[in-house]
Amino acid sequence: MRKDGWAACAAAANLVLAGVGTMPVAHSAPAYDLSRQELEAVLADLIAWLPGGWDSYPQIHFERRYRTPAEGEHVHWHHIFERIDAPQIGEVVFYGQINEGGRDAPLLHRSQIIYKVWIDEERGAVVINGQGPADPEKYVDLHERPELWSQVQMRDPAAINCDFLWRRDGEQIFGVLDAKVESGRSEGPGTCAYMVKGTDVKFVADAEWVLGPDVFWDYDINLMSGHQFVGRKDRTHIRMYRSRGYECTVTDASGARTWHAHDRGAKLAVKASDGRELQLLLLRAHLPDAAGKGMFDKLHLMLQASGDESPLHDVERAPRGPVELNALGVGARCAPIDALPPMHKKAASAGAR
């Protein structure tokens, strides 16, 4: 069962994907023989599942509380995807960006990508080409700015060297890299290699993305002249999970307020009745039970000391339901809503963010 991720490959000088590199080894891979109808079903699932906000905080919370990998905890990404109406690019187009550190955190440099998607029956795959937009600062938070969708363009589509081929594996769909020309397949299936324009430097990408309705796991590795310059040495994936919106009513020693949150690690600073500075954490995640056994998908509303992942109080409920906490003079009542918290600051220009 696949559990890895992808990387879009544009011109090497403008590699953006949160992707990364490793020393790929040639290996055999399964073959696929998909009908047009099966490819249409893969595309339909991609369109239905990819849009939204995907957050890796559940992975980080588990690593901080229960087991930290030898290489250290994974990076915290909030990865946004939105299908946009951009016929100047193609019929099926997505915009994506990564905010490193969470939904409220700054945009990860050069993480904005425009994705063009189509069916290639000859190769038996749904194909994605990804590349950064021309004039990227203008299009920060493009997913919330439909007035700009008709204006955005990919930076230089002719410079894209790698395709991302999507197929089905069980109940999930997955994408792996493939070079546009035979010489780029020298490093084996799932990789893409090419010479950086105007140099004798070889660039290699090794990547796979796996997507389900609520799970998105991303494995990306990039090499330049044999040197891995992005990605983890342990070759493990960033595990992201679909975020859903919540509206919370919060009371503490500072008074009452409304908190527009999401369920994959949203935090709010609060003050206890004894004056201590604490925080609320709203988190849906697979975590062990009270005895430290197994992994169970639950919604948690936690009261924590700042900087300490272990909760002072933890209320556990079924996913997507309401949850309420009252402890240490802090009260919070949260209920699911349709919308995630907005990201674009309409009063500020994109270049000022």
C-alpha positions, -999 to 999 in steps of 0.1 A, spaced: 0 0 0 16 32 -11 22 60 14 45 85 -2 42 118 -21 51 138 -53 72 167 -67 65 188 -97 95 194 -118 100 227 -136 132 242 -149 160 234 -124 168 270 -118 133 275 -105 127 244 -85 101 252 -61 82 223 -50 84 215 -15 101 186 -30 134 170 -24 162 148 -36 179 114 -29 201 89 -46 176 70 -66 183 34 -75 169 17 -106 143 -8 -97 114 -27 -112 79 -13 -108 44 -26 -115 27 -21 -148 -6 -4 -154 -31 -9 -182 -60 16 -176 -90 22 -198 -102 57 -207 -130 53 -182 -106 43 -154 -85 73 -161 -116 95 -160 -124 81 -126 -88 89 -114 -92 125 -127 -126 128 -110 -111 117 -76 -82 141 -81 -107 170 -87 -128 160 -57 -101 152 -32 -72 176 -39 -88 210 -31 -85 221 5 -61 228 33 -38 199 42 -18 201 74 10 180 88 6 190 125 -10 157 135 23 140 125 44 165 144 22 163 175 27 125 176 64 128 171 68 153 199 47 133 224 54 97 215 83 91 192 107 115 174 125 100 143 162 98 145 165 126 120 142 148 140 106 158 136 91 165 102 85 200 89 51 216 97 34 224 64 0 237 57 -4 229 20 -33 246 1 -48 234 -32 -77 250 -51 -91 243 -85 -91 276 -104 -110 287 -135 -80 295 -157 -88 285 -194 -57 304 -205 -37 276 -190 -60 245 -194 -93 229 -187 -83 215 -153 -60 238 -134 -51 239 -97 -32 265 -76 -11 254 -47 10 270 -20 27 260 13 27 279 45 55 266 67 46 265 103 8 264 99 -21 281 82 -13 314 98 24 312 91 44 329 63 44 316 28 72 291 21 95 308 -5 89 297 -41 62 272 -30 34 287 -52 27 263 -81 2 262 -110 -8 227 -119 -22 218 -154 -39 184 -156 -50 162 -184 -56 126 -194 -29 108 -215 -44 76 -228 -12 65 -246 7 66 -213 -22 53 -193 -22 81 -168 -36 114 -156 -7 139 -162 1 169 -141 26 196 -150 35 220 -122 54 252 -123 55 285 -104 34 315 -117 49 344 -135 50 374 -111 44 351 -80 41 380 -55 9 392 -72 -7 358 -67 -1 350 -31 -32 333 -16 -46 329 -52 -70 303 -39 -90 330 -22 -87 356 -50 -109 344 -80 -107 379 -96 -71 370 -105 -76 335 -119 -81 347 -155 -48 366 -153 -23 340 -139 2 323 -162 28 296 -157 63 310 -157 77 291 -187 58 259 -196 82 249 -223 110 246 -197 92 218 -178 112 186 -180 91 162 -158 56 149 -158 37 137 -128 17 106 -137 -13 97 -116 -30 63 -114 -50 43 -88 -37 19 -62 -65 4 -42 -87 31 -27 -61 58 -32 -46 76 -62 -9 83 -65 14 103 -86 50 95 -96 75 114 -117 84 105 -153 107 124 -177 93 138 -209 122 122 -228 138 88 -226 172 101 -215 156 115 -184 146 80 -171 181 69 -164 176 68 -126 147 44 -127 109 44 -124 94 73 -104 124 96 -111 132 123 -136 167 136 -145 180 163 -167 210 186 -172 205 221 -158 204 245 -188 237 259 -198 257 238 -173 271 203 -169 251 199 -136 227 169 -135 194 174 -116 175 143 -103 141 143 -87 125 112 -70 90 117 -58 56 102 -52 23 117 -38 -5 96 -24 -40 110 -20 -72 99 -4 -103 118 7 -87 129 40 -50 119 37 -22 133 16 13 119 20 42 137 2 76 122 -5 100 144 -25 137 142 -30 160 163 -53 196 159 -61 220 183 -78 253 167 -90 247 139 -66 242 162 -36 208 160 -19 198 196 -13 162 193 -3 144 166 17 151 142 45 180 118 46 157 91 60 135 93 29 103 94 49 72 114 39 54 144 52 20 132 63 -7 158 58 -44 156 66 -75 175 54 -83 204 76 -119 214 83 -133 246 98 -146 251 133 -161 281 151 -154 283 188 -167 305 216 -139 310 241 -139 325 276 -109 331 299 -95 356 323 -93 381 295 -130 379 285 -150 362 258 -143 360 221 -150 339 189 -122 318 174 -124 307 138 -102 275 139 -95 243 120 -92 208 133 -56 199 124 -36 219 150 -51 254 153 -39 271 185 -52 301 205 -34 318 234 -56 320 266 -52 331 302 -61 308 331 -79 320 362 -46 320 381 -30 342 355 -10 316 337 -5 320 299 -18 288 283 -30 277 249 -59 258 233 -51 232 207 -79 218 184 -65 187 168 -80 158 149 -54 130 148 -47 93 150 -32 90 185 -27 62 211 -54 57 238 -49 67 275 -28 35 280 -5 44 251 -18 16 229 -29 17 192 -38 46 170 -73 61 171 -88 89 150 -103 113 174 -110 150 178 -91 166 207 -96 200 224 -65 204 246 -54 230 271 -16 231 272 12 251 287 29 271 260 57 251 244 46 218 259 28 193 236 14 172 265 -20 185 276 -30 197 310 -65 188 300 -77 169 270 -114 164 258 -117 137 232 -147 133 209 -156 117 176 -142 134 144 -163 162 129 -185 166 159 -187 194 185 -164 195 215 -163 215 247 -137 221 274 -139 238 308 -107 238 329 -86 262 349 -109 291 342 -108 285 305 -140 276 286 -142 267 249 -171 254 229 -163 244 192 -186 233 164 -179 224 128 -185 249 100 -180 247 63 -153 273 58 -117 273 69 -102 305 84 -94 330 56 -57 335 47 -56 365 24 -53 399 41 -74 420 18 -61 452 32 -25 444 23 -10 439 -11 4 405 -19 39 418 -21 37 431 15 30 397 30 
